[in-house]
């Protein structure tokens, strides 16, 4: 997997790329993160990448030419196909989700464009980007942090990036539900005890408990997720019990 990141602040990526799962994936040759400074494609001595918006208004808008030229250079150097995702990170984009991360993890290349200021010239959306993603209903100072989120979420799904791929299959959203509660040693701390079922060694009952707790947590915290999850008859009966207890 190769990530091609277009940004005016490449140094922001130094920390995340040098730690934890991403760092190990890079060392193992599973992932490459290529950082491209958009300012390198500016045409004036000041390396300007922004200008005032037509029509007036506050703030600055990222100019189209440096982004166009940066993308063209990356496309040719990396021999990117026409179907390569060219992702603009923007609050106006499709909400980034686990299913999207899973789809991206099957690809060879992803281009990530990090906006700044009041946004990018609309022609970047129309002629360069073929996908727009948002990491939440809030505004960041730029797309760099959003790009890091996408890189992290996708990288951990690549076989070999995480010690055990099975560990990612129980994560929140991987099954469409929030993850069940997790515990480790000691069995009791400050009056809080690990549920007896987790100490029983009965793996069948443990799996049932985890499923119920995932359903319970999702029902109380993100009930909207239940609309898109395939539920068994036992799941539905358990949710009906939760609803009855609420009344």
C-alpha positions, 0 to 999 in steps of 0.5 A, a space after each residue: 500500500 502506498 499513501 501519497 500525501 499532498 500537504 503544505 506541512 509535511 513535518 506534521 507527519 513525522 511523529 505519527 509515522 515514527 510510532 506504533 503500528 504505522 512505523 512497524 508497517 513501514 519497516 516491514 515494507 507493507 506501507 509507504 507514506 510518500 509526503 509531497 510538499 505542495 509549496 514545491 510546486 508554487 511558481 513564485 519566489 515566496 512559494 505562495 499556495 493561497 490567495 484571496 477569494 473571488 467575490 470577497 470574504 474572510 480568509 484565504 483559499 488554496 490556489 489550484 495550480 500548485 495542487 494540480 501540478 503536485 498531483 500530476 507529478 505524483 501520478 506520473 512518478 507513481 504510475 497511478 491508474 485512473 481508478 486510484 482514489 484521490 481523496 480530498 479531506 474536507 468537512 463537506 465529504 462523505 463521513 469516513 467509516 470502518 467499511 470505507 477503511 476496509 475498502 481502501 485497505 484492499 487497494 495499492 495506492 491512495 492519494 490524500 489532499 490536505 486542504 488549509 485556510 478556508 478550503 481549496 479552489 473548487 476546481 480541485 474538487 471538480 478536476 483532481 479529487 474523485 472522492 471527498 472524506 470527512 472525519 467528523 462534523 467539526 472543523 480542523 485547521 487543515 486536512 493533515 490530522 484527517 489524513 493521519 486518521 485515514 492512514 492509521 485506520 487503513 494501515 491496521 487492516 493490512 495483513 501483517 500490520 497488526 500482530 493478529 488480524 483477528 484482533 481487528 475483527 472485534 474492534 468497534 464498528 468492524 462488526 457494525 456494533 460497538 466493542 464489548 467491555 475489555 478487562 485485564 489483570 488484576 481481577 479486582 481493583 479499587 472495588 471493581 471486579 472482572 465479570 465472573 463469566 470472563 474468568 470461567 474459561 467457558 469460551 462459548 458463554 464468553 462469546 455470548 456475553 460479549 455479543 450481548 454486551 456489544 448489543 447493549 453498548 450499541 443500543 445505549 450509545 449508538 442505536 442508529 448503528 443497529 439499523 444497518 447490522 444483521 441481527 439474529 433472532 437471539 439478538 432481537 430478543 435481547 434488544 427487545 429486553 433492553 427496550 422493555 427495561 427502558 419503559 
